[in-house]
Amino acid sequence: QFREHGWVVAKGILSDDDLDGFVRDYSTLIAAKAKELHAAGHVKSLHEDQPFDKRLACLAAECTEDVFQKEIVPFGLGLDTMYALQRGVFDLFFKPNLLKAIETIVGPEITLNPIQHCRPFLPARNGQQPRLGAAGIAPWHQDQGVTREEADAADILTVWIPITDVDKNNGCLRVIPDCHKLGLLPHVKSTSGTTISPDVLPQEADGYTIIDCEMNKGDLLLINKFTPHCSQINVSDKVRWSLDLRFQKTGEPTGRHFWPEFVVQSKADPTSVQDDYSEWCRRWVADLASSEGERWHRVAGDVGGSVGGESTHSARKAEAAMDAVVGCKRKATVAAV
């Protein structure tokens, strides 16, 4: 199905045990933020009785709009992969069943692309989908349309991993099958991010079908680099947690040469696998600091990527995001590894 239609949901690839490290680490960060909000009088309850997919939503719902913007939004940015730098995320990259699935498409020499995001997709607020770090409404796009041109020669596989069950109610992804055969479509900037130019977006009237990718925790959504996909509003009372990872054949350009890539599997040279967590942390901290001014995408002006051709990332923003995740506790942890 992947090669013919440009996408596939691989059922039950990851077990609860495989995802426990992610849930453990992010639960710890949320618990610390809850205590901070409670101590400041912003929330009345720590919501300790709530499950992982509801606790952050409950905290956010208690916050006034001003507190939400000043406290929850920067905290959400700090939850992204490269800022939070959690061991449970790093360990997930090397899960045998994950790599086995990726190998069927990429081959045995696998590199983790630096485009990698944790997305805590909050419930809608006043009828609008809030943006929390990398988690916000994503308009119709192809992932090859949001890399730099240098990666056009690479076959980059998107692997979208739901950490909780996802359906139309909490904002599952949507895909348009068979469009990967069209190649790269023109992309333009919009208020919600880089998007396929509306005049070339494949339509149902043209014979295409839009699929809602409802999935269970532990499934994988594998997406061709040319398959159009988007997100939709979360009208539930739960957070739609997911990881968005990209993998490719080792040696191909990543499209983000200024950020770290990691070899996660090599059958030709097993000693080349880069499974040192402390090195992953070190390289992200160093590369975020040194990449200020770099253009992330091929399209200038996209929200969350570049504005006027220059990246919205800066060393100051990176530091602020890191500080927002439990103050300096996260930074001290990284410094100690």
ChimeraX attribute file (.defattr): number of C-alpha atoms within 10 A of each C-alpha:
attribute: neighborCount
match mode: 1-to-1
recipient: residues
	/A:1	10
	/A:2	15
	/A:3	13
	/A:4	11
	/A:5	16
	/A:6	21
	/A:7	23
	/A:8	17
	/A:9	19
	/A:10	15
	/A:11	13
	/A:12	14
	/A:13	19
	/A:14	20
	/A:15	13
	/A:16	12
	/A:17	9
	/A:18	19
	/A:19	21
	/A:20	14
	/A:21	18
	/A:22	20
	/A:23	18
	/A:24	14
	/A:25	16
	/A:26	17
	/A:27	17
	/A:28	13
	/A:29	18
	/A:30	20
	/A:31	17
	/A:32	17
	/A:33	22
	/A:34	25
	/A:35	16
	/A:36	17
	/A:37	20
	/A:38	15
	/A:39	12
	/A:40	10
	/A:41	11
	/A:42	18
	/A:43	21
	/A:44	14
	/A:45	15
	/A:46	21
	/A:47	17
	/A:48	10
	/A:49	9
	/A:50	12
	/A:51	11
	/A:52	19
	/A:53	21
	/A:54	19
	/A:55	22
	/A:56	25
	/A:57	22
	/A:58	21
	/A:59	22
	/A:60	23
	/A:61	17
	/A:62	14
	/A:63	18
	/A:64	12
	/A:65	13
	/A:66	9
	/A:67	15
	/A:68	18
	/A:69	15
	/A:70	11
	/A:71	18
	/A:72	22
	/A:73	19
	/A:74	20
	/A:75	26
	/A:76	24
	/A:77	27
	/A:78	28
	/A:79	27
	/A:80	24
	/A:81	22
	/A:82	26
	/A:83	25
	/A:84	27
	/A:85	25
	/A:86	23
	/A:87	17
	/A:88	17
	/A:89	21
	/A:90	19
	/A:91	16
	/A:92	17
	/A:93	17
	/A:94	18
	/A:95	16
	/A:96	14
	/A:97	14
	/A:98	19
	/A:99	20
	/A:100	15
	/A:101	16
	/A:102	21
	/A:103	17
	/A:104	9
	/A:105	18
	/A:106	19
	/A:107	17
	/A:108	18
	/A:109	19
	/A:110	22
	/A:111	24
	/A:112	24
	/A:113	26
	/A:114	21
	/A:115	21
	/A:116	19
	/A:117	20
	/A:118	25
	/A:119	25
	/A:120	26
	/A:121	28
	/A:122	31
	/A:123	27
	/A:124	21
	/A:125	13
	/A:126	7
	/A:127	10
	/A:128	12
	/A:129	19
	/A:130	20
	/A:131	20
	/A:132	22
	/A:133	22
	/A:134	21
	/A:135	22
	/A:136	21
	/A:137	20
	/A:138	18
	/A:139	18
	/A:140	23
	/A:141	26
	/A:142	27
	/A:143	21
	/A:144	27
	/A:145	23
	/A:146	21
	/A:147	20
	/A:148	18
	/A:149	16
	/A:150	14
	/A:151	16
	/A:152	17
	/A:153	11
	/A:154	17
	/A:155	19
	/A:156	27
	/A:157	23
	/A:158	25
	/A:159	21
	/A:160	20
	/A:161	24
	/A:162	23
	/A:163	25
	/A:164	20
	/A:165	17
	/A:166	22
	/A:167	17
	/A:168	18
	/A:169	16
	/A:170	23
	/A:171	26
	/A:172	20
	/A:173	21
	/A:174	18
	/A:175	22
	/A:176	23
	/A:177	25
	/A:178	21
	/A:179	21
	/A:180	21
	/A:181	14
	/A:182	10
	/A:183	12
	/A:184	19
	/A:185	21
	/A:186	16
	/A:187	21
	/A:188	18
	/A:189	17
	/A:190	14
	/A:191	10
	/A:192	14
	/A:193	21
	/A:194	28
	/A:195	27
	/A:196	22
	/A:197	15
	/A:198	12
	/A:199	8
	/A:200	10
	/A:201	17
	/A:202	21
	/A:203	13
	/A:204	10
	/A:205	7
	/A:206	7
	/A:207	7
	/A:208	13
	/A:209	15
	/A:210	14
	/A:211	12
	/A:212	18
	/A:213	19
	/A:214	19
	/A:215	22
	/A:216	17
	/A:217	20
	/A:218	22
	/A:219	22
	/A:220	23
	/A:221	20
	/A:222	22
	/A:223	27
	/A:224	26
	/A:225	24
	/A:226	25
	/A:227	26
	/A:228	30
	/A:229	23
	/A:230	18
	/A:231	20
	/A:232	18
	/A:233	22
	/A:234	27
	/A:235	17
	/A:236	17
	/A:237	17
	/A:238	24
	/A:239	24
	/A:240	26
	/A:241	22
	/A:242	20
	/A:243	19
	/A:244	17
	/A:245	20
	/A:246	23
	/A:247	28
	/A:248	24
	/A:249	24
	/A:250	22
	/A:251	11
	/A:252	16
	/A:253	20
	/A:254	30
	/A:255	24
	/A:256	21
	/A:257	17
	/A:258	17
	/A:259	19
	/A:260	21
	/A:261	21
	/A:262	19
	/A:263	22
	/A:264	21
	/A:265	27
	/A:266	18
	/A:267	12
	/A:268	9
	/A:269	9
	/A:270	12
	/A:271	11
	/A:272	13
	/A:273	17
	/A:274	18
	/A:275	17
	/A:276	11
	/A:277	16
	/A:278	15
	/A:279	12
	/A:280	19
	/A:281	21
	/A:282	15
	/A:283	15
	/A:284	20
	/A:285	23
	/A:286	13
	/A:287	16
	/A:288	21
	/A:289	16
	/A:290	14
	/A:291	18
	/A:292	18
	/A:293	14
	/A:294	18
	/A:295	22
	/A:296	26
	/A:297	24
	/A:298	21
	/A:299	24
	/A:300	18
	/A:301	21
	/A:302	24
	/A:303	15
	/A:304	18
	/A:305	22
	/A:306	23
	/A:307	18
	/A:308	11
	/A:309	17
	/A:310	16
	/A:311	21
	/A:312	19
	/A:313	20
	/A:314	16
	/A:315	17
	/A:316	12
	/A:317	17
	/A:318	19
	/A:319	17
	/A:320	17
	/A:321	23
	/A:322	26
	/A:323	19
	/A:324	24
	/A:325	24
	/A:326	21
	/A:327	16
	/A:328	13
	/A:329	15
	/A:330	20
	/A:331	18
	/A:332	10
	/A:333	11
	/A:334	19
	/A:335	12
	/A:336	8
	/A:337	10
